[in-house]
Amino acid sequence: MTKIIMGIKLSQRHETAKAFQDILTQHGCIINTRLGFHEVSDSSCSDQGYIILEFADNSNAEIEELQKEIEALGELTVKTMEL
């Protein structure tokens, strides 16, 4: 069984968070696991965020569509890998 993992680095997390979340919600049925994190300290909250997604099997076409929609937001990096 092959697993597809997508890693996303949001460079302007505060500006893109709502649109990004809307895209993930639209494609929520193919996402098995979602992990998000960003740097936080007492004095600041980083504008960079990182998201890792693990997908359901047999969803390659929809994963490609999701990636295109995410990349259209700009100012981010998207990478996928198969395990």
Gaussian input, Z-matrix of N, CA and C with variables (Angstrom, degrees):
# hf/3-21g

backbone

0 1
 N
 C     1     B1
 C     2     B2     1     A1
 N     3     B3     2     A2     1     D1
 C     4     B4     3     A3     2     D2
 C     5     B5     4     A4     3     D3
 N     6     B6     5     A5     4     D4
 C     7     B7     6     A6     5     D5
 C     8     B8     7     A7     6     D6
 N     9     B9     8     A8     7     D7
 C    10    B10     9     A9     8     D8
 C    11    B11    10    A10     9     D9
 N    12    B12    11    A11    10    D10
 C    13    B13    12    A12    11    D11
 C    14    B14    13    A13    12    D12
 N    15    B15    14    A14    13    D13
 C    16    B16    15    A15    14    D14
 C    17    B17    16    A16    15    D15
 N    18    B18    17    A17    16    D16
 C    19    B19    18    A18    17    D17
 C    20    B20    19    A19    18    D18
 N    21    B21    20    A20    19    D19
 C    22    B22    21    A21    20    D20
 C    23    B23    22    A22    21    D21
 N    24    B24    23    A23    22    D22
 C    25    B25    24    A24    23    D23
 C    26    B26    25    A25    24    D24
 N    27    B27    26    A26    25    D25
 C    28    B28    27    A27    26    D26
 C    29    B29    28    A28    27    D27
 N    30    B30    29    A29    28    D28
 C    31    B31    30    A30    29    D29
 C    32    B32    31    A31    30    D30
 N    33    B33    32    A32    31    D31
 C    34    B34    33    A33    32    D32
 C    35    B35    34    A34    33    D33
 N    36    B36    35    A35    34    D34
 C    37    B37    36    A36    35    D35
 C    38    B38    37    A37    36    D36
 N    39    B39    38    A38    37    D37
 C    40    B40    39    A39    38    D38
 C    41    B41    40    A40    39    D39
 N    42    B42    41    A41    40    D40
 C    43    B43    42    A42    41    D41
 C    44    B44    43    A43    42    D42
 N    45    B45    44    A44    43    D43
 C    46    B46    45    A45    44    D44
 C    47    B47    46    A46    45    D45
 N    48    B48    47    A47    46    D46
 C    49    B49    48    A48    47    D47
 C    50    B50    49    A49    48    D48
 N    51    B51    50    A50    49    D49
 C    52    B52    51    A51    50    D50
 C    53    B53    52    A52    51    D51
 N    54    B54    53    A53    52    D52
 C    55    B55    54    A54    53    D53
 C    56    B56    55    A55    54    D54
 N    57    B57    56    A56    55    D55
 C    58    B58    57    A57    56    D56
 C    59    B59    58    A58    57    D57
 N    60    B60    59    A59    58    D58
 C    61    B61    60    A60    59    D59
 C    62    B62    61    A61    60    D60
 N    63    B63    62    A62    61    D61
 C    64    B64    63    A63    62    D62
 C    65    B65    64    A64    63    D63
 N    66    B66    65    A65    64    D64
 C    67    B67    66    A66    65    D65
 C    68    B68    67    A67    66    D66
 N    69    B69    68    A68    67    D67
 C    70    B70    69    A69    68    D68
 C    71    B71    70    A70    69    D69
 N    72    B72    71    A71    70    D70
 C    73    B73    72    A72    71    D71
 C    74    B74    73    A73    72    D72
 N    75    B75    74    A74    73    D73
 C    76    B76    75    A75    74    D74
 C    77    B77    76    A76    75    D75
 N    78    B78    77    A77    76    D76
 C    79    B79    78    A78    77    D77
 C    80    B80    79    A79    78    D78
 N    81    B81    80    A80    79    D79
 C    82    B82    81    A81    80    D80
 C    83    B83    82    A82    81    D81
 N    84    B84    83    A83    82    D82
 C    85    B85    84    A84    83    D83
 C    86    B86    85    A85    84    D84
 N    87    B87    86    A86    85    D85
 C    88    B88    87    A87    86    D86
 C    89    B89    88    A88    87    D87
 N    90    B90    89    A89    88    D88
 C    91    B91    90    A90    89    D89
 C    92    B92    91    A91    90    D90
 N    93    B93    92    A92    91    D91
 C    94    B94    93    A93    92    D92
 C    95    B95    94    A94    93    D93
 N    96    B96    95    A95    94    D94
 C    97    B97    96    A96    95    D95
 C    98    B98    97    A97    96    D96
 N    99    B99    98    A98    97    D97
 C   100   B100    99    A99    98    D98
 C   101   B101   100   A100    99    D99
 N   102   B102   101   A101   100   D100
 C   103   B103   102   A102   101   D101
 C   104   B104   103   A103   102   D102
 N   105   B105   104   A104   103   D103
 C   106   B106   105   A105   104   D104
 C   107   B107   106   A106   105   D105
 N   108   B108   107   A107   106   D106
 C   109   B109   108   A108   107   D107
 C   110   B110   109   A109   108   D108
 N   111   B111   110   A110   109   D109
 C   112   B112   111   A111   110   D110
 C   113   B113   112   A112   111   D111
 N   114   B114   113   A113   112   D112
 C   115   B115   114   A114   113   D113
 C   116   B116   115   A115   114   D114
 N   117   B117   116   A116   115   D115
 C   118   B118   117   A117   116   D116
 C   119   B119   118   A118   117   D117
 N   120   B120   119   A119   118   D118
 C   121   B121   120   A120   119   D119
 C   122   B122   121   A121   120   D120
 N   123   B123   122   A122   121   D121
 C   124   B124   123   A123   122   D122
 C   125   B125   124   A124   123   D123
 N   126   B126   125   A125   124   D124
 C   127   B127   126   A126   125   D125
 C   128   B128   127   A127   126   D126
 N   129   B129   128   A128   127   D127
 C   130   B130   129   A129   128   D128
 C   131   B131   130   A130   129   D129
 N   132   B132   131   A131   130   D130
 C   133   B133   132   A132   131   D131
 C   134   B134   133   A133   132   D132
 N   135   B135   134   A134   133   D133
 C   136   B136   135   A135   134   D134
 C   137   B137   136   A136   135   D135
 N   138   B138   137   A137   136   D136
 C   139   B139   138   A138   137   D137
 C   140   B140   139   A139   138   D138
 N   141   B141   140   A140   139   D139
 C   142   B142   141   A141   140   D140
 C   143   B143   142   A142   141   D141
 N   144   B144   143   A143   142   D142
 C   145   B145   144   A144   143   D143
 C   146   B146   145   A145   144   D144
 N   147   B147   146   A146   145   D145
 C   148   B148   147   A147   146   D146
 C   149   B149   148   A148   147   D147
 N   150   B150   149   A149   148   D148
 C   151   B151   150   A150   149   D149
 C   152   B152   151   A151   150   D150
 N   153   B153   152   A152   151   D151
 C   154   B154   153   A153   152   D152
 C   155   B155   154   A154   153   D153
 N   156   B156   155   A155   154   D154
 C   157   B157   156   A156   155   D155
 C   158   B158   157   A157   156   D156
 N   159   B159   158   A158   157   D157
 C   160   B160   159   A159   158   D158
 C   161   B161   160   A160   159   D159
 N   162   B162   161   A161   160   D160
 C   163   B163   162   A162   161   D161
 C   164   B164   163   A163   162   D162
 N   165   B165   164   A164   163   D163
 C   166   B166   165   A165   164   D164
 C   167   B167   166   A166   165   D165
 N   168   B168   167   A167   166   D166
 C   169   B169   168   A168   167   D167
 C   170   B170   169   A169   168   D168
 N   171   B171   170   A170   169   D169
 C   172   B172   171   A171   170   D170
 C   173   B173   172   A172   171   D171
 N   174   B174   173   A173   172   D172
 C   175   B175   174   A174   173   D173
 C   176   B176   175   A175   174   D174
 N   177   B177   176   A176   175   D175
 C   178   B178   177   A177   176   D176
 C   179   B179   178   A178   177   D177
 N   180   B180   179   A179   178   D178
 C   181   B181   180   A180   179   D179
 C   182   B182   181   A181   180   D180
 N   183   B183   182   A182   181   D181
 C   184   B184   183   A183   182   D182
 C   185   B185   184   A184   183   D183
 N   186   B186   185   A185   184   D184
 C   187   B187   186   A186   185   D185
 C   188   B188   187   A187   186   D186
 N   189   B189   188   A188   187   D187
 C   190   B190   189   A189   188   D188
 C   191   B191   190   A190   189   D189
 N   192   B192   191   A191   190   D190
 C   193   B193   192   A192   191   D191
 C   194   B194   193   A193   192   D192
 N   195   B195   194   A194   193   D193
 C   196   B196   195   A195   194   D194
 C   197   B197   196   A196   195   D195
 N   198   B198   197   A197   196   D196
 C   199   B199   198   A198   197   D197
 C   200   B200   199   A199   198   D198
 N   201   B201   200   A200   199   D199
 C   202   B202   201   A201   200   D200
 C   203   B203   202   A202   201   D201
 N   204   B204   203   A203   202   D202
 C   205   B205   204   A204   203   D203
 C   206   B206   205   A205   204   D204
 N   207   B207   206   A206   205   D205
 C   208   B208   207   A207   206   D206
 C   209   B209   208   A208   207   D207
 N   210   B210   209   A209   208   D208
 C   211   B211   210   A210   209   D209
 C   212   B212   211   A211   210   D210
 N   213   B213   212   A212   211   D211
 C   214   B214   213   A213   212   D212
 C   215   B215   214   A214   213   D213
 N   216   B216   215   A215   214   D214
 C   217   B217   216   A216   215   D215
 C   218   B218   217   A217   216   D216
 N   219   B219   218   A218   217   D217
 C   220   B220   219   A219   218   D218
 C   221   B221   220   A220   219   D219
 N   222   B222   221   A221   220   D220
 C   223   B223   222   A222   221   D221
 C   224   B224   223   A223   222   D222
 N   225   B225   224   A224   223   D223
 C   226   B226   225   A225   224   D224
 C   227   B227   226   A226   225   D225
 N   228   B228   227   A227   226   D226
 C   229   B229   228   A228   227   D227
 C   230   B230   229   A229   228   D228
 N   231   B231   230   A230   229   D229
 C   232   B232   231   A231   230   D230
 C   233   B233   232   A232   231   D231
 N   234   B234   233   A233   232   D232
 C   235   B235   234   A234   233   D233
 C   236   B236   235   A235   234   D234
 N   237   B237   236   A236   235   D235
 C   238   B238   237   A237   236   D236
 C   239   B239   238   A238   237   D237
 N   240   B240   239   A239   238   D238
 C   241   B241   240   A240   239   D239
 C   242   B242   241   A241   240   D240
 N   243   B243   242   A242   241   D241
 C   244   B244   243   A243   242   D242
 C   245   B245   244   A244   243   D243
 N   246   B246   245   A245   244   D244
 C   247   B247   246   A246   245   D245
 C   248   B248   247   A247   246   D246

   B1=1.4421
   B2=1.5263
   B3=1.3175
   B4=1.4561
   B5=1.5196
   B6=1.3203
   B7=1.4575
   B8=1.5166
   B9=1.3122
   B10=1.4614
   B11=1.5215
   B12=1.3319
   B13=1.4531
   B14=1.5292
   B15=1.3256
   B16=1.4582
   B17=1.5225
   B18=1.3265
   B19=1.4503
   B20=1.5145
   B21=1.3178
   B22=1.4609
   B23=1.5197
   B24=1.3305
   B25=1.4601
   B26=1.5214
   B27=1.3179
   B28=1.4638
   B29=1.5225
   B30=1.3280
   B31=1.4579
   B32=1.5275
   B33=1.3146
   B34=1.4619
   B35=1.5210
   B36=1.3116
   B37=1.4669
   B38=1.5257
   B39=1.3135
   B40=1.4625
   B41=1.5284
   B42=1.3261
   B43=1.4638
   B44=1.5307
   B45=1.3355
   B46=1.4656
   B47=1.5312
   B48=1.3163
   B49=1.4705
   B50=1.5272
   B51=1.3256
   B52=1.4705
   B53=1.5282
   B54=1.3265
   B55=1.4687
   B56=1.5254
   B57=1.3309
   B58=1.4655
   B59=1.5290
   B60=1.3153
   B61=1.4640
   B62=1.5262
   B63=1.3259
   B64=1.4723
   B65=1.5259
   B66=1.3299
   B67=1.4681
   B68=1.5254
   B69=1.3286
   B70=1.4711
   B71=1.5222
   B72=1.3135
   B73=1.4667
   B74=1.5290
   B75=1.3295
   B76=1.4688
   B77=1.5262
   B78=1.3229
   B79=1.4613
   B80=1.5284
   B81=1.3030
   B82=1.4611
   B83=1.5140
   B84=1.3185
   B85=1.4696
   B86=1.5286
   B87=1.3417
   B88=1.4704
   B89=1.5315
   B90=1.3308
   B91=1.4653
   B92=1.5209
   B93=1.3384
   B94=1.4666
   B95=1.5157
   B96=1.3423
   B97=1.4621
   B98=1.5170
   B99=1.3192
   B100=1.4602
   B101=1.5165
   B102=1.3342
   B103=1.4553
   B104=1.5123
   B105=1.3251
   B106=1.4563
   B107=1.5157
   B108=1.3207
   B109=1.4521
   B110=1.5214
   B111=1.3236
   B112=1.4537
   B113=1.5217
   B114=1.3252
   B115=1.4548
   B116=1.5239
   B117=1.3176
   B118=1.4585
   B119=1.5256
   B120=1.3236
   B121=1.4603
   B122=1.5266
   B123=1.3144
   B124=1.4609
   B125=1.5223
   B126=1.3375
   B127=1.4637
   B128=1.5267
   B129=1.3277
   B130=1.4651
   B131=1.5275
   B132=1.3045
   B133=1.4609
   B134=1.5312
   B135=1.2991
   B136=1.4544
   B137=1.5287
   B138=1.3276
   B139=1.4627
   B140=1.5274
   B141=1.3392
   B142=1.4561
   B143=1.5225
   B144=1.3200
   B145=1.4526
   B146=1.5143
   B147=1.3226
   B148=1.4576
   B149=1.5224
   B150=1.3229
   B151=1.4591
   B152=1.5258
   B153=1.3154
   B154=1.4618
   B155=1.5240
   B156=1.3288
   B157=1.4646
   B158=1.5206
   B159=1.3228
   B160=1.4694
   B161=1.5204
   B162=1.3348
   B163=1.4586
   B164=1.5225
   B165=1.3172
   B166=1.4605
   B167=1.5345
   B168=1.3041
   B169=1.4616
   B170=1.5285
   B171=1.3422
   B172=1.4647
   B173=1.5269
   B174=1.3141
   B175=1.4623
   B176=1.5276
   B177=1.3419
   B178=1.4671
   B179=1.5242
   B180=1.3171
   B181=1.4636
   B182=1.5257
   B183=1.3086
   B184=1.4553
   B185=1.5333
   B186=1.3235
   B187=1.4644
   B188=1.5292
   B189=1.3247
   B190=1.4670
   B191=1.5241
   B192=1.3207
   B193=1.4699
   B194=1.5281
   B195=1.3231
   B196=1.4617
   B197=1.5279
   B198=1.3235
   B199=1.4560
   B200=1.5302
   B201=1.3250
   B202=1.4658
   B203=1.5273
   B204=1.3224
   B205=1.4673
   B206=1.5265
   B207=1.3181
   B208=1.4650
   B209=1.5295
   B210=1.3251
   B211=1.4644
   B212=1.5225
   B213=1.3316
   B214=1.4637
   B215=1.5268
   B216=1.3344
   B217=1.4581
   B218=1.5247
   B219=1.3357
   B220=1.4626
   B221=1.5119
   B222=1.3366
   B223=1.4640
   B224=1.5296
   B225=1.3247
   B226=1.4580
   B227=1.5184
   B228=1.3061
   B229=1.4585
   B230=1.5246
   B231=1.3336
   B232=1.4549
   B233=1.5281
   B234=1.3299
   B235=1.4580
   B236=1.5215
   B237=1.3300
   B238=1.4612
   B239=1.5284
   B240=1.3212
   B241=1.4557
   B242=1.5158
   B243=1.3121
   B244=1.4584
   B245=1.5167
   B246=1.3257
   B247=1.4541
   B248=1.5202
   A1=108.39
   A2=117.25
   A3=123.57
   A4=109.94
   A5=116.54
   A6=122.34
   A7=108.64
   A8=116.75
   A9=122.08
   A10=107.77
   A11=114.83
   A12=123.06
   A13=107.20
   A14=117.05
   A15=121.76
   A16=108.31
   A17=115.52
   A18=121.49
   A19=109.15
   A20=116.87
   A21=122.09
   A22=108.34
   A23=115.82
   A24=121.75
   A25=107.41
   A26=116.59
   A27=122.19
   A28=107.96
   A29=116.92
   A30=120.42
   A31=112.13
   A32=117.41
   A33=122.02
   A34=108.33
   A35=114.95
   A36=122.50
   A37=112.92
   A38=117.20
   A39=120.01
   A40=112.07
   A41=117.07
   A42=120.82
   A43=113.10
   A44=117.27
   A45=120.09
   A46=114.09
   A47=118.02
   A48=120.99
   A49=113.11
   A50=117.86
   A51=119.83
   A52=111.32
   A53=117.25
   A54=120.28
   A55=110.71
   A56=116.65
   A57=121.11
   A58=110.42
   A59=117.07
   A60=121.52
   A61=111.15
   A62=117.38
   A63=120.81
   A64=110.95
   A65=116.80
   A66=121.07
   A67=110.26
   A68=116.86
   A69=119.50
   A70=111.34
   A71=117.17
   A72=120.76
   A73=110.87
   A74=117.19
   A75=121.18
   A76=111.79
   A77=116.91
   A78=121.94
   A79=111.86
   A80=116.91
   A81=121.82
   A82=115.74
   A83=117.71
   A84=120.07
   A85=113.68
   A86=117.73
   A87=119.19
   A88=111.79
   A89=117.55
   A90=121.20
   A91=109.45
   A92=116.00
   A93=120.73
   A94=111.38
   A95=116.09
   A96=121.17
   A97=109.29
   A98=115.78
   A99=121.80
   A100=108.09
   A101=115.57
   A102=121.64
   A103=107.42
   A104=116.88
   A105=120.83
   A106=110.60
   A107=115.99
   A108=119.65
   A109=110.16
   A110=116.05
   A111=124.13
   A112=108.32
   A113=115.70
   A114=120.52
   A115=110.39
   A116=115.82
   A117=122.08
   A118=107.98
   A119=115.79
   A120=120.72
   A121=107.96
   A122=117.36
   A123=121.01
   A124=112.04
   A125=116.93
   A126=119.63
   A127=114.50
   A128=118.87
   A129=118.91
   A130=112.08
   A131=113.42
   A132=122.47
   A133=106.36
   A134=117.59
   A135=122.79
   A136=112.61
   A137=114.86
   A138=120.50
   A139=110.99
   A140=117.58
   A141=120.93
   A142=109.23
   A143=115.41
   A144=120.76
   A145=109.74
   A146=115.89
   A147=122.32
   A148=108.64
   A149=116.02
   A150=122.64
   A151=107.94
   A152=116.68
   A153=122.02
   A154=107.35
   A155=116.35
   A156=122.30
   A157=109.46
   A158=116.02
   A159=122.74
   A160=105.45
   A161=115.55
   A162=120.80
   A163=114.03
   A164=114.00
   A165=122.44
   A166=108.68
   A167=116.19
   A168=121.17
   A169=110.53
   A170=115.41
   A171=122.91
   A172=113.26
   A173=117.47
   A174=120.06
   A175=111.43
   A176=117.37
   A177=121.77
   A178=113.58
   A179=118.82
   A180=121.00
   A181=110.85
   A182=116.79
   A183=119.33
   A184=111.27
   A185=117.69
   A186=120.58
   A187=109.59
   A188=116.88
   A189=120.77
   A190=111.09
   A191=117.30
   A192=121.49
   A193=110.30
   A194=116.83
   A195=121.52
   A196=110.32
   A197=117.32
   A198=120.83
   A199=111.13
   A200=118.06
   A201=121.64
   A202=110.99
   A203=116.84
   A204=120.51
   A205=111.23
   A206=116.97
   A207=120.42
   A208=110.01
   A209=117.09
   A210=120.74
   A211=111.91
   A212=118.03
   A213=121.51
   A214=111.98
   A215=117.89
   A216=120.57
   A217=111.41
   A218=117.88
   A219=122.53
   A220=112.04
   A221=116.70
   A222=124.01
   A223=113.64
   A224=116.60
   A225=120.56
   A226=109.82
   A227=114.63
   A228=121.99
   A229=108.71
   A230=116.41
   A231=121.40
   A232=108.29
   A233=116.16
   A234=122.42
   A235=108.77
   A236=116.43
   A237=119.54
   A238=109.05
   A239=114.56
   A240=120.29
   A241=109.06
   A242=115.04
   A243=121.66
   A244=108.51
   A245=116.12
   A246=122.06
   A247=109.45
   D1=130.82
   D2=178.62
   D3=-96.13
   D4=135.95
   D5=175.57
   D6=-110.78
   D7=137.67
   D8=176.05
   D9=-108.33
   D10=128.22
   D11=-179.95
   D12=-119.63
   D13=137.54
   D14=176.69
   D15=-121.31
   D16=132.24
   D17=174.57
   D18=-112.32
   D19=135.09
   D20=-177.12
   D21=-130.15
   D22=132.24
   D23=173.74
   D24=-113.63
   D25=114.09
   D26=177.04
   D27=-90.68
   D28=121.13
   D29=-178.79
   D30=-86.37
   D31=-25.40
   D32=178.60
   D33=-126.31
   D34=67.14
   D35=-172.94
   D36=-55.88
   D37=-42.84
   D38=-176.77
   D39=-65.51
   D40=-36.26
   D41=-178.08
   D42=-79.58
   D43=-29.33
   D44=-172.98
   D45=-106.08
   D46=-3.66
   D47=-171.92
   D48=-57.33
   D49=-46.66
   D50=-176.78
   D51=-65.86
   D52=-48.47
   D53=179.58
   D54=-63.15
   D55=-39.89
   D56=178.30
   D57=-61.87
   D58=-46.51
   D59=179.22
   D60=-61.91
   D61=-39.61
   D62=178.02
   D63=-60.77
   D64=-41.60
   D65=178.69
   D66=-63.88
   D67=-45.69
   D68=179.30
   D69=-62.45
   D70=-38.16
   D71=178.81
   D72=-63.56
   D73=-41.07
   D74=178.88
   D75=-61.65
   D76=-30.71
   D77=-177.71
   D78=-108.35
   D79=18.66
   D80=-173.22
   D81=-59.54
   D82=-26.46
   D83=-176.85
   D84=-72.23
   D85=-14.09
   D86=178.28
   D87=-101.77
   D88=-4.75
   D89=-177.24
   D90=-95.65
   D91=115.47
   D92=176.74
   D93=-83.22
   D94=-43.33
   D95=-174.84
   D96=-135.75
   D97=138.20
   D98=175.97
   D99=-134.11
   D100=127.85
   D101=177.54
   D102=-128.66
   D103=125.19
   D104=178.79
   D105=-127.33
   D106=143.83
   D107=177.92
   D108=-154.61
   D109=156.37
   D110=174.37
   D111=-152.13
   D112=163.23
   D113=-178.07
   D114=-79.30
   D115=133.85
   D116=179.93
   D117=-133.81
   D118=137.89
   D119=173.29
   D120=-137.60
   D121=177.93
   D122=179.40
   D123=-63.91
   D124=-26.07
   D125=-174.67
   D126=-107.47
   D127=-9.23
   D128=-177.85
   D129=-156.24
   D130=164.06
   D131=175.28
   D132=-131.23
   D133=112.94
   D134=-172.09
   D135=-57.50
   D136=144.36
   D137=175.82
   D138=-84.51
   D139=-7.50
   D140=175.51
   D141=-94.83
   D142=135.60
   D143=176.91
   D144=-131.34
   D145=155.36
   D146=-179.07
   D147=-127.26
   D148=135.20
   D149=179.91
   D150=-128.77
   D151=135.01
   D152=173.07
   D153=-119.45
   D154=127.60
   D155=179.53
   D156=-118.97
   D157=140.07
   D158=173.62
   D159=-121.81
   D160=132.84
   D161=-169.16
   D162=-106.99
   D163=158.24
   D164=173.29
   D165=-67.75
   D166=155.35
   D167=178.39
   D168=-65.97
   D169=155.70
   D170=173.40
   D171=59.32
   D172=39.49
   D173=179.91
   D174=-126.08
   D175=28.80
   D176=-174.51
   D177=-57.53
   D178=-44.90
   D179=-178.35
   D180=-63.38
   D181=-41.42
   D182=-179.75
   D183=-72.80
   D184=-31.79
   D185=175.55
   D186=-62.91
   D187=-42.97
   D188=177.55
   D189=-61.79
   D190=-40.97
   D191=177.96
   D192=-64.71
   D193=-43.87
   D194=177.24
   D195=-58.99
   D196=-45.17
   D197=-179.64
   D198=-61.15
   D199=-42.86
   D200=178.44
   D201=-60.92
   D202=-43.64
   D203=-179.70
   D204=-65.67
   D205=-40.12
   D206=178.54
   D207=-65.64
   D208=-46.38
   D209=-178.75
   D210=-62.55
   D211=-28.12
   D212=178.98
   D213=-66.19
   D214=-18.30
   D215=177.36
   D216=-69.10
   D217=-22.60
   D218=-178.99
   D219=74.64
   D220=172.45
   D221=175.54
   D222=49.69
   D223=41.95
   D224=176.29
   D225=-153.66
   D226=167.23
   D227=178.45
   D228=-123.63
   D229=133.74
   D230=179.17
   D231=-126.41
   D232=129.42
   D233=176.72
   D234=-133.24
   D235=140.96
   D236=175.34
   D237=-122.98
   D238=156.50
   D239=175.61
   D240=-148.07
   D241=153.52
   D242=176.03
   D243=-111.26
   D244=135.77
   D245=178.13
   D246=-118.09

